């Protein structure tokens, strides 16, 4: 797992550089991250679109297939929601509630209406609550405000899993939940994360959700036939830990923070150099370079299959 301290150090460096840049598609780093998130988030749900196809759909503004429509809706929805999140960060406020949650689901091409009754999730080992869905979502919203006030990555991971296990909509819960997850991250001044949609990473993601479900399934069972009590549930949630999902979030944050930081340094005229050359100047071997990058000790970006960074950022970390 990526050391949480490395993420916080990167966040400190980002703030020293002026903070998170506005998530506009004219920013090449944001555009890259948003396109990658779009492709991977819909891939988790079984929809595939290549980089070239996505760029083509976005340029024409007219999806032709179901996969293209899912990608188009996701990109458009995430773009708008992340601009709202950036305003939270910029104004040091946090606006969040049921209307936004429903609108995200609706903009993704779904009904935006909370389901009524039982639902079965294909491949999942947990059973979402059958009743009182809006009550559960109100508690989720309360927990989101608690996470925003006392931010940590255990609670962020749990918040995401809690939403997925409530499963409030008939369809689009995964995509809605991942956009909400990034909405909170951006509101706190972090870049978005990408849950990769290939088979191996998707399985790991599901295992992360199941790890948390094993700790909270009894909460749903206790309120199977009566409305959930907010204070009781919140008190139980804050003691739950996440390992797998938290690790996925931290790993993606490290990569995406590095991309944003390097992009900001380039925009300030800083020169990128090979990491191996920069480290050799201060006595590190080439094998040490690889290990430092792997462990997240170096902020760098891979270009032309070579790791690159700047002298200024190397000096700050070592």
C-alpha positions as CSV (number, residue, x, y, z in Angstrom):
1,X,0.0,0.0,0.0
2,X,1.1,3.5,-0.7
3,X,2.1,5.3,2.5
4,X,-0.6,7.8,3.4
5,X,2.2,10.3,4.4
6,X,3.4,10.4,0.8
7,X,0.0,11.5,-0.3
8,X,-0.2,14.2,2.3
9,X,3.3,15.4,1.3
10,X,2.2,15.6,-2.3
11,X,-0.9,17.5,-1.3
12,X,1.3,20.0,0.6
13,X,3.5,20.4,-2.5
14,X,0.4,20.9,-4.7
15,X,-0.9,23.6,-2.4
16,X,2.6,25.3,-2.5
17,X,2.3,25.4,-6.3
18,X,-1.1,27.2,-6.1
19,X,-3.4,24.3,-5.4
20,X,-5.5,22.1,-7.5
21,X,-6.0,23.6,-11.0
22,X,-9.6,24.1,-12.3
23,X,-10.9,20.9,-13.9
24,X,-11.4,22.2,-17.4
25,X,-10.9,20.1,-20.4
26,X,-8.6,22.7,-21.9
27,X,-6.1,21.6,-19.2
28,X,-4.4,18.6,-20.9
29,X,-3.7,16.9,-17.6
30,X,-7.3,17.1,-16.4
31,X,-8.6,16.1,-19.8
32,X,-6.3,13.0,-19.8
33,X,-7.5,12.0,-16.3
34,X,-11.2,12.6,-17.1
35,X,-11.0,10.5,-20.3
36,X,-9.2,7.7,-18.5
37,X,-11.7,7.8,-15.6
38,X,-14.6,7.7,-18.1
39,X,-13.2,4.7,-20.0
40,X,-12.4,2.8,-16.9
41,X,-15.5,3.5,-14.9
42,X,-17.8,2.3,-17.6
43,X,-15.5,-0.7,-18.2
44,X,-16.1,-1.8,-14.6
45,X,-19.8,-2.0,-15.7
46,X,-19.0,-4.0,-18.9
47,X,-19.0,-1.1,-21.5
48,X,-15.9,-0.6,-23.6
49,X,-14.6,2.3,-25.6
50,X,-11.1,2.9,-26.9
51,X,-9.2,6.2,-26.4
52,X,-9.6,7.0,-30.1
53,X,-13.4,6.2,-30.1
54,X,-13.9,8.4,-27.0
55,X,-12.1,11.3,-28.5
56,X,-14.2,10.9,-31.7
57,X,-17.5,10.8,-29.7
58,X,-16.6,13.8,-27.7
59,X,-15.5,15.8,-30.8
60,X,-18.8,14.9,-32.7
61,X,-21.0,15.3,-29.6
62,X,-23.1,12.5,-31.0
63,X,-22.8,8.9,-29.6
64,X,-24.0,6.1,-32.0
65,X,-23.7,2.9,-29.9
66,X,-24.7,2.0,-26.4
67,X,-21.0,1.9,-25.3
68,X,-20.5,5.4,-26.8
69,X,-23.6,6.7,-25.1
70,X,-22.5,5.4,-21.7
71,X,-19.1,7.1,-22.2
72,X,-20.6,10.3,-23.5
73,X,-23.0,10.6,-20.5
74,X,-20.3,9.8,-18.0
75,X,-17.8,12.3,-19.4
76,X,-20.4,15.0,-19.6
77,X,-21.8,14.3,-16.1
78,X,-18.4,14.0,-14.4
79,X,-17.2,17.2,-16.1
80,X,-20.1,19.2,-14.7
81,X,-20.0,17.7,-11.2
82,X,-16.3,18.1,-10.8
83,X,-16.6,21.8,-11.7
84,X,-19.1,22.1,-8.8
85,X,-16.6,20.2,-6.6
86,X,-13.9,22.6,-7.5
87,X,-16.1,25.5,-6.4
88,X,-16.4,23.8,-3.1
89,X,-12.7,23.6,-2.8
90,X,-12.2,27.2,-4.1
91,X,-14.8,28.7,-1.7
92,X,-14.0,26.3,1.2
93,X,-17.6,25.1,1.3
94,X,-19.2,21.7,0.8
95,X,-22.6,21.5,-1.0
96,X,-24.0,18.1,-1.1
97,X,-27.4,16.4,-0.8
98,X,-30.0,14.1,-2.3
99,X,-30.8,16.4,-5.2
100,X,-27.2,16.2,-6.5
101,X,-27.1,12.4,-6.0
102,X,-30.3,12.0,-8.0
103,X,-29.2,14.4,-10.7
104,X,-25.9,12.5,-11.2
105,X,-27.8,9.3,-11.7
106,X,-30.2,10.9,-14.0
107,X,-27.5,12.6,-16.1
108,X,-25.8,9.2,-16.5
109,X,-28.9,8.1,-18.4
110,X,-30.9,6.5,-15.6
111,X,-34.2,7.4,-13.8
112,X,-32.7,9.3,-10.9
113,X,-35.5,7.7,-8.8
114,X,-34.8,5.7,-5.7
115,X,-35.7,2.0,-6.1
116,X,-38.6,0.4,-4.2
117,X,-38.2,-3.1,-2.9
118,X,-35.6,-5.8,-3.3
119,X,-32.8,-5.8,-5.8
120,X,-30.2,-8.4,-6.7
121,X,-26.7,-7.4,-7.6
122,X,-25.1,-9.7,-10.1
123,X,-21.8,-11.2,-8.8
124,X,-22.1,-9.4,-5.4
125,X,-22.0,-11.3,-2.1
126,X,-23.9,-8.6,-0.2
127,X,-27.6,-7.9,-0.2
128,X,-28.7,-4.2,-0.2
129,X,-31.5,-3.1,2.1
130,X,-35.0,-3.7,0.7
131,X,-36.8,-0.8,2.4
132,X,-36.4,2.8,3.7
133,X,-34.0,3.6,0.8
134,X,-34.3,7.4,1.2
135,X,-33.7,7.1,4.9
136,X,-30.4,5.2,4.2
137,X,-29.4,7.8,1.7
138,X,-30.0,10.6,4.2
139,X,-27.7,8.9,6.6
140,X,-25.2,8.5,3.7
141,X,-25.4,12.3,3.2
142,X,-24.8,12.9,6.9
143,X,-21.8,10.6,6.8
144,X,-20.5,12.4,3.7
145,X,-20.5,15.7,5.7
146,X,-18.7,14.0,8.5
147,X,-16.0,12.6,6.1
148,X,-15.6,16.1,4.6
149,X,-15.2,17.7,8.0
150,X,-12.8,15.1,9.5
151,X,-11.2,13.9,6.3
152,X,-9.3,10.6,6.2
153,X,-8.9,7.9,3.6
154,X,-10.4,5.1,5.8
155,X,-13.7,7.0,6.1
156,X,-13.6,8.0,2.4
157,X,-13.3,4.4,1.4
158,X,-16.0,3.4,3.7
159,X,-18.3,6.1,2.4
160,X,-18.0,4.8,-1.1
161,X,-18.7,1.3,-0.1
162,X,-21.6,2.3,2.0
163,X,-23.2,4.0,-1.0
164,X,-22.6,1.0,-3.2
165,X,-24.2,-1.3,-0.6
166,X,-27.2,0.8,-0.1
167,X,-27.5,0.5,-3.9
168,X,-30.3,3.2,-4.0
169,X,-31.0,3.1,-7.8
170,X,-32.2,0.4,-10.1
171,X,-29.2,1.1,-12.4
172,X,-26.1,3.2,-12.5
173,X,-25.1,2.9,-8.8
174,X,-21.4,2.1,-9.5
175,X,-20.9,5.0,-11.9
176,X,-22.9,7.4,-9.6
177,X,-20.9,6.3,-6.6
178,X,-17.5,6.7,-8.3
179,X,-18.5,10.3,-9.4
180,X,-19.5,11.1,-5.8
181,X,-16.2,9.7,-4.5
182,X,-14.3,12.0,-6.8
183,X,-16.6,14.9,-6.0
184,X,-15.5,14.7,-2.4
185,X,-11.9,14.3,-3.3
186,X,-11.9,17.4,-5.5
187,X,-13.9,19.3,-2.9
188,X,-10.9,18.6,-0.6
189,X,-8.3,19.8,-3.2
190,X,-7.3,16.4,-4.5
191,X,-7.4,15.3,-8.1
192,X,-9.9,12.6,-9.2
193,X,-9.0,8.9,-8.8
194,X,-9.4,6.2,-11.4
195,X,-10.7,2.7,-10.5
196,X,-9.3,0.7,-13.3
197,X,-11.8,-1.5,-15.2
198,X,-9.6,-4.4,-16.4
199,X,-10.5,-7.8,-15.0
200,X,-7.7,-7.9,-12.4
201,X,-8.3,-4.5,-10.9
202,X,-12.1,-4.8,-11.2
203,X,-11.9,-8.0,-9.1
204,X,-9.7,-6.2,-6.6
205,X,-12.2,-3.3,-6.4
206,X,-15.1,-5.8,-5.7
207,X,-13.0,-7.5,-3.0
208,X,-12.5,-4.0,-1.4
209,X,-16.2,-3.5,-1.3
210,X,-16.8,-7.0,0.1
211,X,-14.1,-6.4,2.8
212,X,-16.1,-3.5,4.1
213,X,-19.4,-5.3,3.6
214,X,-18.2,-8.0,6.0
215,X,-18.0,-5.3,8.7
216,X,-21.2,-3.5,8.0
217,X,-23.7,-6.1,6.7
218,X,-25.1,-6.6,10.2
219,X,-26.0,-2.9,10.3
220,X,-28.4,-3.4,7.4
221,X,-29.7,-6.6,8.9
222,X,-30.5,-4.9,12.2
223,X,-32.8,-2.4,10.4
224,X,-34.4,-4.8,8.0
225,X,-37.9,-4.1,9.3
226,X,-37.6,-0.6,10.7
227,X,-36.3,2.8,9.7
228,X,-32.5,3.1,10.3
229,X,-31.4,5.3,13.2
230,X,-28.9,7.9,12.1
231,X,-26.8,8.3,15.3
232,X,-26.5,4.5,15.9
233,X,-25.4,3.9,12.4
234,X,-22.9,6.7,12.2
235,X,-21.3,5.6,15.5
236,X,-20.8,2.2,14.1
237,X,-19.5,3.3,10.7
238,X,-16.7,5.5,12.1
239,X,-15.0,2.4,13.7
240,X,-14.8,0.4,10.4
241,X,-11.4,0.1,8.6
242,X,-10.6,-0.4,4.9
243,X,-7.5,-2.0,3.5
244,X,-8.1,-3.0,-0.1
245,X,-10.3,-0.1,-1.3
246,X,-8.1,2.4,0.6
247,X,-5.0,1.0,-1.1
248,X,-6.6,1.4,-4.5
249,X,-7.6,5.0,-3.8
250,X,-4.1,5.9,-2.5
251,X,-2.3,4.3,-5.4
252,X,-4.4,6.2,-7.9
253,X,-4.1,9.4,-6.0
254,X,-0.3,9.1,-6.0
255,X,-0.2,8.7,-9.8
256,X,-2.7,11.5,-10.5
257,X,-1.2,13.9,-8.0
258,X,2.2,13.3,-9.7
259,X,0.6,14.1,-13.1
260,X,-1.0,17.3,-11.9
261,X,2.1,18.5,-10.0
262,X,4.4,17.8,-13.0
263,X,2.0,19.6,-15.2
264,X,2.0,22.7,-13.0
265,X,5.8,22.7,-12.9
266,X,5.9,22.5,-16.7
267,X,3.5,25.4,-17.0
268,X,5.9,27.4,-14.8
269,X,8.7,26.7,-17.2
270,X,10.5,24.0,-15.2
271,X,12.5,21.6,-17.3
272,X,11.8,17.8,-17.2
273,X,14.9,15.6,-16.9
274,X,15.4,11.8,-16.6
275,X,14.9,10.7,-13.0
276,X,18.0,8.5,-13.3
277,X,20.1,11.5,-14.3
278,X,18.7,13.7,-11.5
279,X,19.3,11.0,-8.9
280,X,22.8,10.1,-10.1
281,X,23.8,13.8,-9.5
282,X,23.1,13.3,-5.8
283,X,24.7,9.8,-5.5
284,X,21.8,7.3,-6.2
285,X,22.3,4.3,-8.5
286,X,19.9,3.5,-11.4
287,X,18.5,0.5,-9.4
288,X,17.8,2.9,-6.5
289,X,15.9,5.1,-8.9
290,X,13.6,2.4,-9.8
291,X,12.9,1.5,-6.2
292,X,12.3,5.1,-5.2
293,X,9.8,5.5,-8.0
294,X,8.1,2.2,-7.1
295,X,7.8,3.2,-3.5
296,X,6.4,6.6,-4.3
297,X,9.4,8.5,-3.0
298,X,9.8,10.4,-6.2
299,X,7.2,12.5,-8.0
300,X,7.6,11.7,-11.7
301,X,5.8,11.0,-14.9
302,X,6.5,8.5,-17.6
303,X,7.0,10.0,-21.0
304,X,8.4,8.1,-24.0
305,X,8.7,5.1,-21.7
306,X,11.1,7.0,-19.5
307,X,10.6,8.4,-16.0
308,X,11.0,12.2,-15.9
309,X,10.9,14.8,-13.1
310,X,12.4,18.2,-12.2
311,X,15.4,19.0,-10.0
312,X,13.1,21.2,-7.8
313,X,10.7,18.4,-7.0
314,X,13.5,15.9,-6.4
315,X,15.1,18.2,-3.9
316,X,11.8,18.6,-2.0
317,X,11.3,14.9,-1.5
318,X,14.8,13.6,-0.8
